[in-house]
Amino acid sequence: MKPIAIIGAGGWGTALAITQARVQRPVRLWVYESDLAATMARTRENAVYLPGVQIPNDVQISNSLCDAATGAGVVILAIPSPFYRGVATQLLPLVTKDTVFVSATKGIENDTLRRMTEILEELAAPSFTAQVAVLSGPTFAPEVARGEPAALVIASRDEALRVRLQTELSTPRFRLYTNSDRTGVELCGAIKNTIAIAAGVADGLGLGSNATAALVTRGLAEMTRLVLACEGRRETISGLAGLGDLVLTAYGNISRNRRVGLELGRGRKIEEITAGMRAIAEGIRTTKSTVQLAQHLGIEMPIAEKMYAVLYEGLRPQEAITDLMERKLKEE
């Protein structure tokens, strides 16, 4: 069996490496920071992004992208969206047209409005047609790393590819469902982070469960409008990659995006919040691209727009909630 290369050793990438190695699959894990790679190789723990979980000895940890990717049958990209294009550009010359790519990053590139799979296909196009799938769903990395049960979606337009990856990547505690709606799965995974920030803001302001439930539900309506406008499927929105991931991220206590919203609601500035975070909360940047995409398509997304104003324009969270509540009355 060819090795699986996991590109990115944040919490999610490390958890995926641990999960795949538990079933005796050869796994290589690429770590961007050379000092962290050396420490992880020595201690068999990612103390920065996933403390307290042992990394199996079978996982080859490397700071060399070439060593990690060359000869791999499946390459899983689990890197923050701001760095996706740069790392993919370095990665593609190291693989062949037979390499299968799985994107495990949830985001939309600012300004270009490209989804992560579109970036991969665009960069690979001069040399070959990339085989690309998406891995998404309601998962917290620490729980996956500990071997607690999880259900996710593997999405690709190519039925043979998604069935192959479902078989290869599923484990007894890591269950994959197939989905042909790659667009919907990617967009849901990105947009839910913005809604989770809004839910955190409501809780940070102490507005109660009613307000949070209303924001999450109306946020789901916004997600639905945008996904359908991009030709995603309604069934995807009600599935694991949509509603499932939204509920987890909006209500889960270890959600980074929810924590950002909580701190905003408690009166802290976004610059202060992010200065104390080592891991990236994808919803901060994705809120910008979500609003850009919605405006491009003429889609109304008032919650996303208010979160953009809070994050980028200095609008006070309380004023954002007031503005949302005082919008013109309408049919649901």
VEXBA-500767 format. One record per residue (C-alpha): x negated, y negated, z; residue in three letters. Coordinates in steps of 0.001 Angstrom, whole numbers, plus 500000, padded with zeros to 6 digits. Each point is the difference from the previous one (the first is absolute). Example, Ala and Ser with C-alpha at 12.3 -4.5 7.8 and 13.67 -1.06 7.14 Angstrom:
BEGIN
487700504500507800ALA
498630496560499340SER
end
This chain:
BEGIN
500000500000500000MET
498684496575499073LYS
499556497544502882PRO
502571497380500910ILE
498452496537500232ALA
501668497488502290ILE
498911496458499269ILE
500387497832503061GLY
499484500876503655ALA
502523497795501728GLY
502446501758502263GLY
502075501381497127TRP
497087501223497893GLY
498414501676503016THR
503295501650500948ALA
500393501361496461LEU
496470501423500104ALA
500693501731503313ILE
503311501391498730THR
498495501474496837GLN
496949501422501769ALA
502152501837502531ARG
501096502404497268VAL
496422500711498883GLN
499961497727496967ARG
496668498404499091PRO
500395496301500825VAL
497749497014499437ARG
500732496725501774LEU
498537496735498706TRP
499339497350502630VAL
499378496430498846TYR
497953498904503022GLU
496611501765500057SER
499613499677503771ASP
503470501430500589LEU
499286502881497606ALA
496849500896501921ALA
501796499812503346THR
502918502096498768MET
497678502642498594ALA
498200500220503350ARG
502978499849502390THR
502684501551497742ARG
502398497226501018GLU
501192496765498397ASN
499887497949503174ALA
500822496769498129VAL
503144500956498091TYR
501154503340501448LEU
498542500507503473PRO
500497503148501998GLY
500365502486497125VAL
497229502383498984GLN
499053500203496329ILE
499372503619498948PRO
496395500848499185ASN
501085501047496501ASP
500758496369499090VAL
496974498545498213GLN
499684496371501058ILE
498108497678497676SER
499336496350499284ASN
499206500928496366SER
502935499673497640LEU
498103502107497472CYS
499452502859502452ASP
503631499927501085ALA
501653499839496582ALA
497762501936497593THR
501481503411499253GLY
503174499466502021ALA
503179501473498582GLY
502335497644501862VAL
499076496471501056VAL
502233498364502611ILE
499649496235500298LEU
500844498749503495ALA
498456496545499953ILE
501612496647500827PRO
501701498438496994SER
497765496867499911PRO
496990502242499287PHE
501765502524497762TYR
498986498570496631ARG
496366499542500985GLY
499563503507501375VAL
501897501587497097ALA
497722498182497547THR
496958501591501650GLN
501702503385500308LEU
501215500642496450LEU
496561500447498343PRO
499307502795502504LEU
502931502235499005VAL
501269501775496879THR
503274499943498093LYS
500994503203501827ASP
499855498330503411THR
503360499540501698VAL
500569496782501944PHE
502336499604502951VAL
500667496467501221SER
500689499865503739ALA
499882496188500240THR
503166497977500609LYS
499840496601498389GLY
500488497778496948ILE
497020498091498644GLU
500321496257500489ASN
500416497875496860ASP
499811502883497470THR
502989501678501760LEU
498551503388499068ARG
500827503079502027ARG
496983502079501009MET
500630502709497400THR
500251497348497299GLU
496577498680501014ILE
498521503499499683LEU
501577500602496610GLU
498916496590498733GLU
496383500515501051LEU
499813503554498647ALA
501714499249496672ALA
496874499115497981PRO
498530503438500781SER
502875502404500666PHE
503636500287501071THR
499984500344503755ALA
502075502684501722GLN
501483498034502907VAL
502424500802502802ALA
501138498168503140VAL
500035501317503562LEU
502364498136502328SER
502446500441502818GLY
500644499376503700PRO
496653500775501622THR
497820498613502745PHE
496401501098499586ALA
499387501060503632PRO
502984502349499971GLU
498963501571496684VAL
496430500396501262ALA
501226501766503135ARG
501913502470497843GLY
503471498818500913GLU
502660500778497337PRO
500363497531497132ALA
501969499901496754ALA
498875497912497025LEU
500575499537496280VAL
497609500719497146ILE
501199498069496961ALA
498990500200496348SER
501728499770496660ARG
498234503253499062ASP
501965502905501488GLU
497122502475499709ALA
497665497593501781LEU
502307499248502914ARG
500797503700500508VAL
496298500855499896ARG
499177497338502589LEU
502931501033502176GLN
498548503497500111THR
496382498949500472GLU
500476497316502640LEU
502840501396502135SER
499080501647503284THR
502157501684502672PRO
500383496639501816ARG
499712497664497011PHE
502989500567497735ARG
500189498391496561LEU
503110499442497898TYR
499675499191496298THR
501476496919498346ASN
499844498808496396SER
500601496340500948ASP
496456498743500461ARG
501090496363499629THR
502632500211502716GLY
497738501874502402VAL
497211497432499642GLU
502255496969500303LEU
501803501357503057CYS
496686500717501699GLY
498865496446499406ALA
503163498000500709ILE
500897501768503240LYS
496938498412501620ASN
501442496520499496THR
503296501066501548ILE
498108501542502925ALA
498316496650500660ILE
503444498366500064ALA
501270502642502438ALA
497004499346502221GLY
500688496258499908VAL
503571500574501196ALA
498790502141502894ASP
497216497548500814GLY
502573497218500258LEU
502071502178502339GLY
503047499923497753LEU
501240503459500909GLY
500802503215498181SER
502883498522497995ASN
497746497498498243ALA
497293502573499272THR
502505502472498559ALA
501511497267497822ALA
496577498961498678LEU
498989503569499194VAL
503312500736498276THR
499991496803497948ARG
496324500628499295GLY
500955503371498570LEU
502471498201497717ALA
497184497738498785GLU
497745502991499409MET
502792501653498030THR
500501496994497723ARG
496323499753499144LEU
499436503733499491VAL
503006500298497696LEU
498907496915498040ALA
496659501763499403CYS
501857503129498804GLU
499440502024503141GLY
502741502352501187ARG
502555499409502746ARG
499456503541501304GLU
496365499162500726THR
501037497059502189ILE
502138502250502209SER
497248502614500258GLY
496769500499501928LEU
497994497378498110ALA
502753497412500384GLY
502305500083503011LEU
497828502514501837GLY
496850497906499793ASP
501899496773500684LEU
501492501346503237VAL
496634501273501220LEU
498133496781499214THR
502676497642501293ALA
500581501805503305TYR
496815501992500682GLY
497942498602502857ASN
496644500615498296ILE
501002498373496688SER
497440497304499165ARG
502518498016497958ASN
502564500063502788ARG
497299498873502459ARG
499148497049497758VAL
503662498961500070GLY
500206500448503781LEU
497040497704500533GLU
501379497422497578LEU
503298500050501885GLY
498123499472503273ARG
498489496815498623GLY
496544501027498798ARG
498642498737496665LYS
499311502470497203ILE
496304499036499882GLU
499650500811503689GLU
501805503328499592ILE
497964501214497039THR
496710498882501566ALA
500486502658502656GLY
500923502806497580MET
497427502389498523ARG
502547501909497906ALA
502007498156497353ILE
503747499440500333ALA
500956500422496344GLU
503241498086500383GLY
498226496658500339ILE
498620500006496462ARG
502862502049498574THR
502524497393501128THR
498382497552497590LYS
500104502373497027SER
503519501185500869THR
501297496438499882VAL
498080499333496787GLN
501481503117498379LEU
503521499166501172ALA
499737496468498596GLN
498655501352496708HIS
503006502305499704LEU
502550497540501372GLY
500786502182503030ILE
501300498453503218GLU
497943501089503045MET
500664497466502785PRO
498377502014502807ILE
496813500523497996ALA
499993496320499052GLU
500305498906503634LYS
497214502366501052MET
497835498474497279TYR
500755496546501373ALA
499063501132503516VAL
496781501703498879LEU
498791497458497447TYR
501805496710500502GLU
500105499605503764GLY
503759500391500436LEU
500829500762503634ARG
501495503513500441PRO
503010498625501885GLN
500726497628497116GLU
499750502889497530ALA
502623501975501926ILE
502247496935500259THR
499714499385496262ASP
500969503614499272LEU
503011499873502334MET
501241496706498549GLU
499918501095496365ARG
503261499712498062LYS
502511502655501025LEU
500448502745497407LYS
501190503523499349GLU
497639502767501107GLU
end
